[in-house]
């Protein structure tokens, strides 16, 4: 009877394995959609004065509604893909228990096992199958947990784009000059923010950057501690490219 129980258990888990592949893409979209609603809420809350000043309430309301509608559609799609699993598990398990009872009755009639052994086996079988049946109801929560764990490990194992070079040198405490030479920088590809910037700053000098909002003043400052890397050109301190310094020593020598 044990081989029969194992076969039925394998049949019960087969739909779960198949379903995992079907819902992975929907689950990934759902997780990002849930994150986007939190991001939208935080942005609207932080920028409520700006939104009110420019009469953008309807625009933001429409944007919020669009995200909610997208989440609703994804949830419906998830239900469509997963809710058949629970009744399927019940059917498979019920068939397995019925088959075990039928086969067990045959063994009792042929004096191969005792009725006591049969009752003990059926009791253990029911106790085993009960959590298997409940797996269909809890699958979404389990899958979301596994997906979240995968995302966490992806972040932990990711390698930052801006990092120390091999044999990076430690910056000293005394400096003579900073030089920007033919610096080009862009946040989005092929949309340059800084074009051919040349700037020399000697020790003891004070430089003022003046311009319209979005002109690149803050960007120039953020390039010095390598919050971003330039597209072309070079930024040097004491004649050494800042990319050749260790990040820790470079940022220890910057003040904001």
Secondary structure by P-SEA (a helix, b strand, c coil): caaaaaaaaaaaaaaaaaaaaaaaaaaaaaaaaaaaaaaaaaaaaaaaaaaaaacaaaaaaaaaaaaaaaaaaaaaaaaaaccaaaaaaaaaaaaaaaaaaaaaaaaaaaccccaaaaaaaaaaaaaaaccccccccaaaaaaaaaaaaaaaaaaaacccccccccbbbbbccccccccccbbbbbcccccccccbbbbbbcccbbbbbbbcccccaaaaaaaaacccccccccccccccccccccaaaaaaaccc
